[in-house]
């Protein structure tokens, strides 16, 4: 399950696969409080299921952890990425210099929407430094 340690547990005749970090949190901290349904690893290591490394948190808190730990999948590491970081920076520079979004889309073999996303900060903002308005 994506690098998480799991354990199979049986209740009656039904089997359940449970992520170990969630089982540890439920056993020692109880059910998650409302709005904090995710079990998060403080150090970003999915195999470190020590209680002192775990906490219940929100999706936003978990996303912040991913950025801090460098485990957020974005950019070239995404399997569906078409552009490289170098290409995105070149596109961003070309847009800043006044290049046509349509011509850039054709040149790089992507949609106009992809170029528009780069220019507005909707996509790749972490790389270009332009946040979406």
N, C-alpha and C positions, 0 to 999 in steps of 0.2 A: 504494500500500500504506500507507494511513493517514498520509500525510505523510512517509514515509521515502523516501529516494532509492534507486532500484533499478537494477540492471544485469542484462541478459540475457546468460548465458554458455552456450556450447555445449561439450558433452563428447561426442565422437563424433557421433551423430545426435540426441542428446537435448539439449534446451534447458532451462536452469534459470534462474529469476528469483531473484537474490540481493540482499539488502539491502546497500547499500554499506558501512554501518558494520560489518557482520559480515565482509564481505570484507576490509576494512582491518585489523580485529582479527586475523583468521586469517592474513593475509599477514605482519603484523609482530609479533604476539604469540603466534601459534600457536593450536592448538585450545583451546577453553575448558576450564579446570580443572573437575573434577567438582563439581557444586553451584553452579557459576557459569556457567550456559549462556547467559545473556542479555548482549547487547552494550548497554551503557548509555552515554548521552550525559551528560557531567558538567554541562553548562549547560542541559540540557533541550531544546535546539534540535535537532530531528531532521534538519535539513539540514547541521549542523556535523559533518562526518565527519573532522575532523582527528584524528590519532592521539592527540595530547595531550588531547583531549576525550573519548576513548573508553576504556572498561574492560569487562572481563568481570565480571559480578556475578550474585547470586542473585535470584530473584523478590522476596524481601523487600527487598533493597537497591534494586531497581528501583522497588518500591512506595514506599519512603521518598523516593526522588528525585522521584516524581510529586507527593507531598505538598509537598516543599520547593520545587519549581518551579511549583506551582499548576496542573499539567496533569492531575491526577487527575480523572476524570469521576465526579462524585457530585452528589447533590442535584438541583436543578432542571435542570441541564444534561443529565441523563440523559434520553434520548428517551422512556423508559417511565415517567418520574416523573409521578405523579398529583397530588401535593401540592406546594405552594410552601413555601419556607423559612418564610415568615410563618405559614402554616397549621400547620406542624409546631411552631413555637414556641408558637402558640396552643393546640394540642392538648396539648403538654407542660405548659403552665401550667394548663390545665383538669384534667389528670390529677392534678397536684400539689394542686389545690384540691378533689379528691375526685370529679370527674365520672366517670360510668360510661363504660367503654370501649365498650360496646355503643352507647350513645347518641352518642358521638363518631364511631364508625364510620358510623352512619346519617347524622349531620349532614354529614360530609365526603364521603360516598359512597365509602368504602373498606371493606375487610374489617376484622373484629375483629383479625385477625393483624397488619395494618398498624399499628393503634393499639397493640397489645401490643408490637410491635417498637420503637415510639417510646418507650413507657413503660419498657421494660427496657434500652434502650440498644443493642438489636440492630441497629436502623436509625436513621440520622440522629444517631448519638452525637457525631460531630464538631461538630454544630450545637447539640445540647442540653447537651453537656458530661457526659452520663451514659454511662459505659462499661459494656458488657455484663459481667455477672458470670461 
